[in-house]
Amino acid sequence: MPKRRRRPKLGIKTFHLIFISISVLLSVGVAVWAFDFAQQVSRPVGYVLTGVGAILFGLALVAYEIIFIRKLKDL
């Protein structure tokens, strides 16, 4: 019987950290897009609010990731 190759496993903790980091980058991208697009339209209020919301959401994700990393050290 041939030996099976061991594939490196991506643990749930590592996946969680990667997923949250990508989400932070996505929220920054949405904020940049919203503020850039707000300069091109005649009524930019909705886009400005979207940009502010994306920034706040990104900051909340960063805070969550910091808390998660601290708890991860305790495990």
C-alpha positions as CSV (number, residue, x, y, z in Angstrom):
1,M,0.0,0.0,0.0
2,P,1.5,3.4,-1.0
3,K,2.1,5.9,1.8
4,R,-0.2,8.8,1.9
5,R,1.2,12.3,1.7
6,R,0.6,14.5,4.7
7,R,-0.9,17.7,3.7
8,P,-0.2,20.7,5.9
9,K,-3.4,21.4,7.9
10,L,-4.7,24.9,8.2
11,G,-6.1,25.1,11.7
12,I,-9.3,26.9,12.7
13,K,-7.3,29.5,14.6
14,T,-5.0,30.3,11.7
15,F,-8.0,30.4,9.3
16,H,-9.8,32.8,11.7
17,L,-6.8,35.2,11.8
18,I,-6.5,35.1,8.0
19,F,-10.2,35.6,7.4
20,I,-10.4,38.6,9.8
21,S,-7.3,40.2,8.3
22,I,-8.8,39.9,4.8
23,S,-12.0,41.4,6.1
24,V,-10.1,44.4,7.4
25,L,-8.4,44.9,4.1
26,L,-11.8,44.6,2.3
27,S,-13.3,47.2,4.6
28,V,-10.4,49.6,3.9
29,G,-10.9,49.0,0.2
30,V,-14.7,49.8,0.5
31,A,-13.9,53.0,2.4
32,V,-11.4,54.1,-0.3
33,W,-13.9,53.4,-3.0
34,A,-16.7,55.2,-1.3
35,F,-14.7,58.3,-0.6
36,D,-13.3,58.4,-4.1
37,F,-16.7,57.9,-5.6
38,A,-18.2,60.5,-3.3
39,Q,-16.1,63.2,-5.1
40,Q,-17.6,62.2,-8.4
41,V,-21.3,62.5,-7.7
42,S,-23.6,65.4,-7.0
43,R,-25.1,63.9,-3.8
44,P,-22.2,62.3,-1.9
45,V,-23.9,61.8,1.5
46,G,-24.6,58.1,1.1
47,Y,-21.1,57.4,-0.1
48,V,-19.5,59.3,2.7
49,L,-21.6,57.5,5.2
50,T,-20.6,54.2,3.6
51,G,-16.9,55.2,3.8
52,V,-17.3,56.1,7.5
53,G,-19.1,52.9,8.2
54,A,-16.5,50.9,6.5
55,I,-13.7,52.6,8.5
56,L,-15.6,52.0,11.8
57,F,-16.2,48.4,10.9
58,G,-12.6,47.9,10.0
59,L,-11.5,49.4,13.3
60,A,-13.9,47.1,15.2
61,L,-12.4,44.1,13.3
62,V,-8.9,45.2,14.3
63,A,-10.0,45.4,17.9
64,Y,-11.6,42.0,17.7
65,E,-8.5,40.5,16.2
66,I,-6.3,41.9,18.9
67,I,-8.6,40.5,21.6
68,F,-8.7,37.1,19.8
69,I,-4.9,37.0,19.6
70,R,-4.6,37.8,23.3
71,K,-7.1,35.0,24.2
72,L,-5.2,32.7,21.8
73,K,-2.0,33.1,23.8
74,D,-3.9,32.0,26.9
75,L,-5.0,28.7,25.3
